[in-house]
Amino acid sequence: MILSEDRLQDLLDKSLAELPPGDWAVTLEGSIAEGFGNPSSDIDFLLIGRCDEDLPTMPSLLFVDGRRVEIRTRSVRQLADQSRAVEQGAERPGRLSEDLLNRCQRVLHSHPLRGHALVEEVKAMLPLERFRRITADWWAHRARQSLRHAMALQCLGERDEALDWTRAALVQSVKSWAAGLGETYLEPKWLSMQLDRAGRADIRDRYWELEAAALHPADADAHAHADIDLDDDIQGGTAQAHLAACLDFAESLGIADVPRQPERLTVRRVAGVTTWQTGERVHVIRGRRDVFALGDEAGTVWRSLVLGKPLPRVLARAAGTGVRDPGPLLAVFLRYGLIRLSWKGGGTVTPSLPLAAPPGPVTPPPSTAQPLLSVSGASVRRPRAVDLMPVPADRFAAAAMALVWSNVVVENAVEDLTGALQRGQWRVAELTARRAVHAALRGLVSAHGVNPLPADSDLVRRMDLLPPAAWPLGARAGDLLRFGVDSAKEGDALLGELRFFIALVRGAVGADSFPLSFDSADTWRATLQLGHDWLRIGAHLGAELPIEEARDLLAGNGDRPHQAP
């Protein structure tokens, strides 16, 4: 070790002087106990108490003689529990917690300082040879997952990302091999020293050659197998050759069941992911909470998916849609957890990195598109977009239903206003016009994702909820709400101003083509169908329906409730 026994005992005495008194066995763990470390390394003391208590997990941080000292405490029962948990998890290494494995490793490779008998008693709870096998299997599982994931990304044309996962698999493969020899320290930062101590210069050198080929593509030729051509740039076929070389190396280290067969990768459905389409816009809902809106090209690729088929066939089918370079779009679907991959005979592919965030779908930053949605679907930034909506799925559906219904109310109010003006019903005309203005404002704020809605009387004062570009519409709405009618001339002016205002609002929220709901049977049928598209997903998500009659529309699959035989 880089510190002498006397120095460690001195640091321990000074550290214990800053803590409450207790009867502890003490052992040094971490990189210094492993024979690694440098002047910046922490001094990690583990204090073991012969008790059944749950002692604090969080360490105490001290500064002693210019060194940073971390003091952790564990009871014998806690240490027994973690050893037992590692044993129980050994059969399913993919679910074995890295933190749990690391805690056991630190104890097993620690250097006793006080209470040697108790320290050795704790170490005996999990035999060292057994722990080596468990750790080797844990790393091997991760190496297989990373290699399969790299193979998938290579197939999809994501070469840079495939290269990164290949590098991760290199580390995991050689860590698995080294763990079998007793080098079980989990953090990869001391890998070079572990490989030096393992005593196999051929494996050490081959690892660094392959690592250099990834980091310095210009040197790749010098580091390849004689039968593998790694050109000056690890792109295209050369990236594939580098992956092949790493697969060979992993196999030589005992990482089995990763043949170079991307057809063993199958595209699968993810539980809780559903699709719904309004017009041409495809929406994908993840976990009943997240809504992803797909641009035209992304939607086309999504609609081409045939789940349960090998990845190369799924990619070929997507390429047949005419969308340029569909592989990266499939990679986005995979990254966001909208689809998953399984390996024939090996379950779902779940790559993970040590000391990193737990594996799982990526959640991108929410879309900033404004307005958020139109009657035809969510707004997207570009044709290849897979945009996350900034509101939960149920609120998104409720806002969309409110948007559609507000347009129906606008159409109805304008029709009523026209009739009132024809009969000289000036007060009726005023109230009906206000109803139309309020309905249009409801549609405007709904298009920006506001839900639940403010009260109608408050809508015109809540324009500050929207982007500044929408504020002039609020001012115009205020003028219309104060518009009085006492003559046919004023009525015609009101109708003209109202129609212009409605056109501005619909232009702002993408409802220019909304059907003239009450103009004919055909336009009413189109309105019902448009409403049904949104109601269907709203009901699925448990969103509040805009009116009770909407349930009849839903039950009738978009048809009117009373049909002639």
TIVOFI-513918 format. One record per residue (C-alpha): chain; x, y, z; residue number from 0. Coordinates in Angstrom, 2 decimals, decimal comma. Each point is the difference from the previous one (the first is absolute). Layout:
  chain     east    north       up    n
      A        X        Y        Z  NUM
...
! end
This chain:
  chain     east    north       up    n
      A     0,00     0,00     0,00    0
      A     1,08     3,58    -0,55    1
      A    -0,41     0,74     3,74    2
      A     1,79    -1,85     2,77    3
      A    -1,78    -1,82     2,81    4
      A     1,21     2,58     2,52    5
      A    -1,28     2,86    -2,13    6
      A    -3,40    -1,66    -0,36    7
      A    -0,26    -0,64     3,75    8
      A     0,90     3,62     0,69    9
      A    -2,66     1,27    -2,42   10
      A    -2,53    -2,37     1,57   11
      A     0,76     1,20     3,53   12
      A    -0,44     3,63    -1,00   13
      A    -3,20    -0,79    -1,91   14
      A    -1,58    -1,95     2,85   15
      A     0,76     2,89     2,34   16
      A    -2,51     2,08    -1,97   17
      A    -2,78    -2,61     0,34   18
      A    -2,14    -1,14     2,94   19
      A     1,68    -2,86     1,90   20
      A    -0,97    -3,55    -0,93   21
      A     1,16    -3,59    -0,09   22
      A     0,93    -0,46    -3,64   23
      A     1,98    -2,31    -2,18   24
      A     1,64     2,11    -2,68   25
      A     1,17    -0,91    -3,49   26
      A     1,47     2,08    -2,83   27
      A    -1,86    -0,39    -3,28   28
      A     0,12     1,55    -3,46   29
      A     2,79     0,67    -2,44   30
      A     2,81     0,34     2,56   31
      A    -0,91    -3,34     1,58   32
      A     0,11    -1,50    -3,51   33
      A     3,58     1,21    -0,51   34
      A    -1,04     2,79    -2,34   35
      A    -0,48     3,66     0,85   36
      A     2,00     3,19    -0,13   37
      A     0,50     3,09     2,23   38
      A    -3,54     1,18    -0,86   39
      A    -1,71    -3,26     0,94   40
      A    -2,46    -0,10     2,90   41
      A     0,78    -1,94     3,15   42
      A    -3,07    -2,26     0,36   43
      A    -0,55    -1,44     3,47   44
      A    -2,85    -2,45     0,63   45
      A    -1,10    -0,31     3,63   46
      A    -1,75    -3,29     0,78   47
      A    -2,22    -0,38     3,06   48
      A    -1,11    -3,32     1,45   49
      A    -3,66     0,98     0,08   50
      A    -3,25    -0,32    -1,93   51
      A    -0,62     3,69    -0,52   52
      A    -0,42     1,81    -3,30   53
      A     3,01     2,28     0,11   54
      A     0,14     3,06    -2,29   55
      A     0,88    -0,65    -3,62   56
      A     1,33     3,49    -0,67   57
      A     3,70     0,39     0,93   58
      A     1,45     2,66     2,26   59
      A     2,61     2,09    -1,82   60
      A     3,02     1,15     2,02   61
      A     3,23     1,79    -0,88   62
      A     2,95    -1,38     1,94   63
      A     3,64     1,02    -0,53   64
      A    -0,76     1,24    -3,49   65
      A    -1,79    -3,19    -1,03   66
      A    -3,70    -0,43    -0,69   67
      A    -1,37    -2,79     2,20   68
      A    -3,38    -1,70    -0,48   69
      A    -1,48    -1,91     2,94   70
      A    -2,74    -2,54    -0,71   71
      A    -1,78    -2,14     2,59   72
      A    -1,70    -3,37    -0,40   73
      A    -1,44    -2,48     2,44   74
      A     0,77    -3,70    -0,29   75
      A    -3,64    -0,56    -0,95   76
      A     0,19     2,58    -2,79   77
      A     3,11    -1,64    -1,40   78
      A    -1,60    -3,43     0,24   79
      A    -3,07     1,29    -1,83   80
      A     2,04     1,42    -2,87   81
      A     2,05    -3,20    -0,36   82
      A    -3,22    -2,02    -0,09   83
      A    -1,53     2,37    -2,57   84
      A     3,01    -0,43    -2,30   85
      A    -0,29    -3,77     0,21   86
      A    -3,72     0,13    -0,72   87
      A     0,54     2,30    -2,98   88
      A     2,81    -2,02    -1,50   89
      A    -2,34    -2,06    -2,19   90
      A    -1,29     3,18    -1,71   91
      A     3,07     2,21    -0,45   92
      A    -1,98     2,50    -2,06   93
      A    -1,96     0,95     3,11   94
      A     2,85    -0,09     2,47   95
      A     0,56     3,52     1,37   96
      A     3,37     1,53    -0,78   97
      A    -0,06     1,87     3,31   98
      A    -0,65    -3,22     1,91   99
      A     2,77    -1,83    -1,84  100
      A     2,39     2,87     0,64  101
      A    -0,75     0,04     3,73  102
      A     0,79    -3,70     0,28  103
      A     3,15     0,32    -2,07  104
      A     1,37     2,78     2,16  105
      A    -0,47    -2,05     3,16  106
      A     1,46    -3,19    -1,45  107
      A     3,15     1,76    -1,24  108
      A     0,39     2,26     3,02  109
      A     3,04     0,18     2,29  110
      A    -0,83    -0,59     3,73  111
      A     1,31     2,59     2,45  112
      A    -1,90    -0,74     3,25  113
      A    -2,08    -2,96     1,10  114
      A     1,51    -2,37    -2,53  115
      A    -2,10    -2,97     1,11  116
      A    -3,30     1,78    -0,62  117
      A     1,21     1,27    -3,38  118
      A     0,94    -3,51    -1,06  119
      A    -3,32    -1,33     1,29  120
      A    -1,82     2,48    -2,22  121
      A     2,16    -0,86    -3,01  122
      A    -0,77    -3,69     0,43  123
      A    -3,71     0,65    -0,59  124
      A     0,71     0,06    -3,75  125
      A     2,96    -2,17    -1,06  126
      A     2,44     1,91    -2,16  127
      A     0,09    -2,63    -2,77  128
      A    -3,78     0,07    -0,22  129
      A     0,02     3,78    -0,19  130
      A     2,55    -0,09    -2,82  131
      A    -2,31    -2,22    -2,04  132
      A    -3,02     2,20     0,70  133
      A     1,89     3,14    -1,02  134
      A     1,38    -1,62    -3,14  135
      A    -3,51    -1,06    -1,02  136
      A    -1,34     3,49     0,77  137
      A     2,56     1,61    -2,31  138
      A    -0,51    -2,69    -2,66  139
      A    -3,73     0,68    -0,05  140
      A     0,64     3,68    -0,58  141
      A     2,57    -0,71    -2,69  142
      A    -2,49    -2,17    -1,90  143
      A    -2,70     2,67     0,24  144
      A     2,37     2,74    -1,18  145
      A     1,25    -2,06    -2,94  146
      A    -3,54    -0,85    -1,10  147
      A    -0,99     3,65     0,32  148
      A     3,07     1,06    -2,00  149
      A    -0,94    -2,54    -2,68  150
      A    -3,51     1,48    -0,17  151
      A     1,31     3,55    -0,29  152
      A     2,43    -1,07    -2,70  153
      A    -2,90    -1,53    -1,91  154
      A    -1,95     3,26     0,33  155
      A     2,88     2,12    -1,28  156
      A     0,77     1,62     3,37  157
      A     3,71    -0,70    -0,34  158
      A     1,38     2,48     2,54  159
      A    -2,36    -1,20     2,70  160
      A     0,71    -3,62    -0,95  161
      A     3,70     0,73     0,43  162
      A    -0,58     1,42     3,48  163
      A    -1,97    -3,07     1,08  164
      A     2,69    -2,23    -1,47  165
      A     2,55     1,81     2,16  166
      A    -2,25    -0,52     3,02  167
      A    -0,22    -3,70    -0,85  168
      A     3,79    -0,18    -0,21  169
      A     0,30     1,26     3,57  170
      A    -2,76    -2,30     1,22  171
      A     1,48    -3,05    -1,73  172
      A     3,48     0,46     1,39  173
      A    -1,39     0,87     3,46  174
      A    -1,92    -3,29    -0,05  175
      A     3,17    -1,90    -0,85  176
      A     2,02     1,87     2,65  177
      A    -2,67    -0,59     2,65  178
      A     0,37    -3,73    -0,51  179
      A     3,67     0,45     0,95  180
      A    -0,86     1,92     3,15  181
      A     0,09     3,57    -1,34  182
      A    -3,53     0,81     1,09  183
      A     0,34     3,74     0,71  184
      A    -2,99     1,39    -1,88  185
      A     0,91     3,53    -1,05  186
      A     1,79    -0,10    -3,37  187
      A     2,35     2,89     0,81  188
      A     2,71    -2,37     1,29  189
      A    -0,40    -2,44    -2,90  190
      A     3,55     0,54    -1,29  191
      A     1,47    -1,05     3,36  192
      A    -2,36    -2,96     0,24  193
      A     1,08    -1,23    -3,43  194
      A     3,67     0,42     0,95  195
      A    -0,55    -2,08     3,14  196
      A    -1,95    -2,71    -1,84  197
      A     3,25    -1,19    -1,59  198
      A    -1,24    -0,55    -3,58  199
      A     1,86     2,48    -2,16  200
      A    -1,64    -1,36    -3,19  201
      A    -3,51     0,77     1,22  202
      A     1,04     3,34     1,47  203
      A     1,68     1,08    -3,22  204
      A    -2,87    -1,17    -2,20  205
      A    -2,45     1,97     2,11  206
      A     2,01     3,19    -0,34  207
      A     0,42    -0,57    -3,75  208
      A    -3,76    -0,23    -0,50  209
      A    -0,59     2,96     2,28  210
      A     2,54     2,05    -1,97  211
      A    -1,65    -1,01    -3,27  212
      A    -3,22     1,56     1,25  213
      A     1,61     3,12     1,47  214
      A     2,50     0,59    -2,82  215
      A    -1,51    -1,24    -3,26  216
      A     3,10     0,94    -1,97  217
      A     1,93    -2,73     1,81  218
      A    -2,63    -2,66    -0,54  219
      A     1,90    -1,95    -2,65  220
      A     2,85    -0,70     2,38  221
      A    -2,31    -1,42     2,63  222
      A    -2,23    -2,30    -2,04  223
      A     0,13    -3,76    -0,40  224
      A     1,80    -0,99    -3,16  225
      A    -3,29    -1,06    -1,58  226
      A    -1,91     3,15     0,99  227
      A     0,44     3,29    -1,83  228
      A    -0,42     3,03     2,29  229
      A     0,50     2,93    -2,36  230
      A     1,24     3,46     0,97  231
      A    -3,50     1,04     0,98  232
      A    -2,32    -2,11     2,13  233
      A    -3,07     0,73    -2,08  234
      A    -2,31    -2,21    -2,03  235
      A     1,57    -3,40    -0,59  236
      A     3,04     0,76     2,17  237
      A    -2,23     0,62     3,03  238
      A    -1,59    -3,35    -0,72  239
      A     3,44    -1,57    -0,17  240
      A     0,93     1,53     3,34  241
      A    -3,16    -1,45     1,53  242
      A     0,88    -3,39    -1,48  243
      A     3,48     0,20     1,52  244
      A    -1,47     0,85     3,39  245
      A    -2,47    -2,88    -0,27  246
      A     2,89    -2,36    -0,66  247
      A     1,93     1,39     2,95  248
      A    -3,01    -0,30     2,32  249
      A    -0,55    -3,59    -1,10  250
      A     3,65    -0,79     0,75  251
      A    -0,63     1,29     3,54  252
      A    -2,98    -2,29     0,50  253
      A    -2,85     2,37    -0,97  254
      A    -2,27    -2,45    -1,80  255
      A    -3,25     0,28    -1,96  256
      A     0,75     3,12    -2,03  257
      A     0,47    -1,29    -3,56  258
      A     0,19     2,52    -2,84  259
      A    -3,62    -0,52    -0,94  260
      A    -2,10     3,20     0,17  261
      A    -2,96    -2,04    -1,23  262
      A    -0,18    -1,44     3,54  263
      A    -1,12     3,46     1,14  264
      A    -3,80     0,24    -0,03  265
      A    -2,05     3,20     0,20  266
      A    -2,59    -0,31     2,77  267
      A    -2,91     1,94     1,41  268
      A     0,50     1,87     3,26  269
      A    -2,73    -0,40     2,60  270
      A    -1,94     3,21     0,53  271
      A     0,89     1,50    -3,39  272
      A    -3,00     0,79    -2,21  273
      A    -0,49     1,81    -3,28  274
      A    -2,70     2,39    -1,06  275
      A    -0,33     1,96    -3,18  276
      A    -1,99     3,14    -0,76  277
      A     0,04     0,94    -3,65  278
      A     3,55    -0,61    -1,16  279
      A     1,60     0,61     3,40  280
      A     1,20    -3,08     1,90  281
      A     0,12     0,21     3,79  282
      A     1,68    -2,63     2,17  283
      A    -0,86    -0,21     3,68  284
      A     2,53    -1,48     2,42  285
      A    -1,16    -1,32     3,34  286
      A    -3,35     1,84    -0,21  287
      A     1,87     3,20     0,85  288
      A     2,43     1,15    -2,69  289
      A    -1,24     1,07    -3,44  290
      A     2,44    -0,02    -2,91  291
      A    -1,08     1,74    -3,20  292
      A     1,63    -1,34    -3,16  293
      A     0,84     2,11    -3,02  294
      A    -1,11    -1,21    -3,42  295
      A     3,11    -2,10    -0,71  296
      A     0,20    -1,37     3,54  297
      A    -3,71    -0,87    -0,15  298
      A     0,47    -1,82    -3,29  299
      A     2,80    -2,12     1,45  300
      A    -2,05    -0,69     3,14  301
      A    -2,99    -1,18    -2,07  302
      A     2,30    -2,35    -1,91  303
      A     0,96    -1,92     3,15  304
      A    -0,88    -3,67     0,14  305
      A     0,75    -1,14     3,51  306
      A     1,37    -3,45     0,68  307
      A     2,23     0,07    -3,09  308
      A     3,82     0,02    -0,17  309
      A     1,55     3,45     0,07  310
      A     1,56    -0,20    -3,51  311
      A    -3,45    -0,81    -1,46  312
      A    -1,64     2,83     1,92  313
      A     2,67     2,37    -1,29  314
      A    -0,46    -1,22    -3,58  315
      A    -3,75     0,53     0,23  316
      A     0,54     3,55     1,33  317
      A     2,41     0,70    -2,84  318
      A    -2,74    -1,08    -2,42  319
      A    -2,22     2,90     1,13  320
      A     2,17     2,49    -1,86  321
      A     1,19     1,72     3,16  322
      A     3,70     0,76    -0,31  323
      A     2,28    -1,76     2,52  324
      A    -2,68    -1,43     2,32  325
      A     2,51    -1,79     2,28  326
      A     0,68     3,02     2,25  327
      A    -3,75     0,48     0,47  328
      A    -0,34    -3,61     1,14  329
      A     2,92     0,66     2,35  330
      A    -1,90     2,97     1,48  331
      A    -3,09    -2,19     0,55  332
      A     2,26    -2,48     1,78  333
      A     1,76     2,68     2,03  334
      A    -3,29     1,52     1,17  335
      A    -1,38    -3,39     1,03  336
      A    -2,74    -0,06    -2,65  337
      A     1,24    -3,35    -1,29  338
      A     2,41    -2,52     1,47  339
      A     2,38    -2,62    -1,32  340
      A     0,27    -3,58     1,11  341
      A     2,77    -2,48    -0,75  342
      A    -1,13    -3,41    -1,14  343
      A     0,38    -2,19     3,06  344
      A     1,35     2,88     2,10  345
      A    -2,92     2,25     0,98  346
      A    -0,27     3,76    -0,32  347
      A     3,18     1,89    -0,88  348
      A     0,66     2,37     2,92  349
      A     3,45     1,58    -0,27  350
      A     1,40     1,84     3,01  351
      A     3,20     1,66     1,08  352
      A     1,64    -0,21     3,43  353
      A    -0,21     3,05     2,25  354
      A    -2,59     1,53    -2,32  355
      A    -3,71     0,67    -0,04  356
      A    -2,07    -3,18     0,18  357
      A    -1,01    -1,41    -3,39  358
      A    -3,34     1,11    -1,30  359
      A    -1,65     2,09    -2,68  360
      A     1,30     3,48    -0,65  361
      A    -2,41     2,86     0,61  362
      A     0,95     2,95    -2,23  363
      A    -0,64     3,65     0,90  364
      A    -3,62     0,95    -0,69  365
      A    -0,89     1,60    -3,29  366
      A    -0,10     3,78    -0,10  367
      A    -2,26     0,17    -3,06  368
      A    -2,78     2,56     0,36  369
      A    -2,86    -0,41    -0,21  370
      A     0,27    -3,51     1,35  371
      A    -2,76    -1,62    -2,03  372
      A    -2,59     0,47    -2,70  373
      A    -3,20    -1,84    -0,85  374
      A     2,13    -2,24    -2,23  375
      A     2,49    -0,93     2,69  376
      A     3,02     1,21     1,89  377
      A     2,40     2,52    -1,48  378
      A     3,46    -1,32    -0,91  379
      A     3,25     1,74    -0,85  380
      A     1,02    -1,93    -3,11  381
      A    -0,91    -3,07    -2,12  382
      A     2,33    -2,35     1,92  383
      A    -1,05     1,29     3,43  384
      A    -0,92    -2,28     2,90  385
      A    -1,08     2,79     2,33  386
      A    -1,01    -0,44     3,63  387
      A    -3,03     2,08     0,91  388
      A     0,52     2,21     3,08  389
      A    -3,25    -1,09     1,69  390
      A    -1,10    -3,44     1,26  391
      A    -1,99    -2,17    -2,38  392
      A    -3,37     0,42     1,72  393
      A     0,30     3,80     0,02  394
      A     1,18    -0,01    -3,58  395
      A    -3,04    -2,03    -1,07  396
      A    -2,33     2,18     2,07  397
      A     1,43     3,16    -1,58  398
      A    -0,38    -1,47    -3,49  399
      A    -3,62    -0,99     0,67  400
      A    -0,69     3,50     1,35  401
      A     1,56     1,48    -3,14  402
      A    -2,23    -2,05    -2,29  403
      A    -3,11     0,67     2,05  404
      A     0,70     3,74     0,13  405
      A     0,01     0,07    -3,79  406
      A    -3,35    -1,78    -0,05  407
      A    -1,38     2,59     2,41  408
      A     1,41     2,82    -2,15  409
      A    -1,77    -1,41    -3,06  410
      A    -3,25    -0,33     1,94  411
      A     0,27     3,51     1,46  412
      A     0,69     1,60    -3,39  413
      A    -3,04    -1,77    -1,43  414
      A    -2,15     1,25     2,92  415
      A     1,39     3,52    -0,41  416
      A    -0,88     0,06    -3,69  417
      A    -3,56    -1,04     0,78  418
      A    -0,35     2,58     2,77  419
      A     1,20     2,79    -2,24  420
      A    -2,46    -1,02    -2,73  421
      A    -2,86     0,33     2,51  422
      A     1,29     3,24     1,55  423
      A     0,58    -1,66     3,38  424
      A     2,77     2,36     1,05  425
      A     0,41    -1,14     3,63  426
      A     0,03    -3,65    -1,09  427
      A     2,64     0,91    -2,58  428
      A     2,22     1,65     2,64  429
      A    -0,14    -2,98     2,34  430
      A     0,52    -2,50    -2,82  431
      A     3,03     1,92    -1,27  432
      A     1,51    -0,08     3,51  433
      A    -0,58    -3,74     0,08  434
      A     1,91    -0,34    -3,27  435
      A     2,86     2,18     1,29  436
      A     0,30    -2,02     3,21  437
      A    -0,05    -3,28    -1,95  438
      A     2,73     1,27    -2,33  439
      A     2,11     1,04     2,99  440
      A    -0,50    -3,44     1,54  441
      A     1,33    -1,51    -3,20  442
      A     2,95     2,39     0,00  443
      A     1,15    -0,80     3,55  444
      A    -0,74    -3,71    -0,49  445
      A     2,29    -0,03    -3,04  446
      A     2,80     1,14     2,30  447
      A    -0,64    -2,89     2,41  448
      A    -1,90     1,93     2,68  449
      A    -2,27    -2,42     1,85  450
      A    -2,12     0,24     2,08  451
      A    -1,22     3,23    -1,55  452
      A    -0,60     3,31     1,76  453
      A    -3,61     1,15     0,35  454
      A    -1,42     1,64    -3,13  455
      A    -0,22     3,37     1,74  456
      A     3,71    -0,23     0,82  457
      A     1,31    -1,19    -3,36  458
      A     0,73     3,40    -1,48  459
      A     2,13     0,89     3,05  460
      A     1,96    -3,24    -0,15  461
      A     1,73     0,70    -3,28  462
      A     3,18     0,35     2,04  463
      A     0,01    -3,80     0,16  464
      A     0,79    -0,02    -3,71  465
      A     3,00     1,18    -2,03  466
      A     0,09     3,76    -0,71  467
      A    -0,92    -0,61    -3,64  468
      A    -3,51    -1,01     1,15  469
      A    -0,62     3,09     2,14  470
      A    -1,43     2,18    -2,81  471
      A    -2,75    -2,62    -0,40  472
      A    -0,94     0,59     3,63  473
      A    -0,27     3,74    -0,59  474
      A    -2,20    -0,56    -3,06  475
      A    -2,16    -2,43     2,01  476
      A    -0,46     2,66     2,68  477
      A    -1,28     2,46    -2,60  478
      A    -2,47    -2,57    -1,34  479
      A    -1,29    -0,80     3,48  480
      A    -0,88     3,69     0,44  481
      A    -1,60     0,32    -3,44  482
      A    -3,64     1,16     0,20  483
      A    -2,66    -0,49    -2,68  484
      A    -2,99     2,27    -0,51  485
      A    -0,42    -0,15    -3,77  486
      A     0,47    -2,18    -3,05  487
      A     3,06     2,04    -0,96  488
      A     1,64    -0,63     3,40  489
      A    -1,02    -3,65    -0,21  490
      A     1,69    -0,43    -3,37  491
      A     3,11     1,71     1,36  492
      A     0,00    -2,33     3,02  493
      A    -0,36    -3,07    -2,21  494
      A     2,83     1,17    -2,25  495
      A     2,30     0,74     2,92  496
      A    -0,87    -3,33     1,62  497
      A     0,69    -1,99    -3,17  498
      A     3,35     1,77    -0,38  499
      A     0,88    -0,73     3,65  500
      A    -0,95    -3,67    -0,39  501
      A     2,14    -0,26    -3,12  502
      A     2,97     1,50     1,87  503
      A    -0,41    -2,42     2,90  504
      A    -0,39    -3,02    -2,27  505
      A     3,00     1,06    -2,02  506
      A     2,01     0,22     3,22  507
      A    -1,02    -3,47     1,20  508
      A    -0,05    -1,90    -3,29  509
      A    -3,77    -0,31    -0,23  510
      A    -0,40     1,78    -3,35  511
      A    -1,52    -3,09    -1,57  512
      A    -2,41    -0,78     2,84  513
      A    -3,28    -1,23    -1,53  514
      A    -2,96     2,40    -0,20  515
      A    -1,70    -2,29     2,47  516
      A    -3,61     1,03    -0,58  517
      A     0,18     0,76    -3,71  518
      A    -1,00    -3,46    -1,27  519
      A    -0,25    -3,65     0,94  520
      A     3,46    -0,60    -1,46  521
      A     1,68     2,75     2,02  522
      A    -1,75    -1,19     3,17  523
      A     1,19    -3,54    -0,68  524
      A     3,54     1,34    -0,46  525
      A    -0,31     1,83     3,33  526
      A    -1,16    -3,15     1,76  527
      A     2,88    -2,01    -1,42  528
      A     2,55     2,62     1,02  529
      A    -1,44     0,11     3,51  530
      A    -0,07    -3,78     0,22  531
      A     3,73    -0,26    -0,79  532
      A     0,83     2,10     3,07  533
      A    -2,73    -1,40     2,24  534
      A     1,23    -3,54    -0,51  535
      A     3,45     0,69     1,45  536
      A    -1,43     2,36     2,63  537
      A    -2,29    -2,73     1,30  538
      A     2,87    -2,52    -0,04  539
      A     2,04     2,33     2,21  540
      A    -2,87     0,89     2,29  541
      A     0,07     3,67    -1,04  542
      A    -3,03     2,12     0,82  543
      A    -2,37     0,14    -2,98  544
      A    -1,15     3,49    -1,10  545
      A    -3,72    -0,90     0,15  546
      A    -1,94    -3,08     1,10  547
      A    -1,39    -0,55    -3,51  548
      A     3,55    -0,80    -1,09  549
      A    -0,43    -3,47     1,51  550
      A    -2,72    -0,73    -2,56  551
      A     2,31     1,09    -2,79  552
      A     2,67    -2,29     1,38  553
      A    -2,38    -2,95     0,33  554
      A    -1,18     0,51    -3,58  555
      A     3,53    -0,03    -1,43  556
      A    -0,47     3,51    -1,35  557
      A    -3,47    -0,55    -1,51  558
      A    -3,14     1,84     1,04  559
      A    -1,92    -1,90     2,72  560
      A    -3,24    -0,41    -1,96  561
      A     0,36    -1,74    -3,34  562
      A    -2,67    -1,04    -2,44  563
      A    -0,26    -3,80    -0,43  564
! end
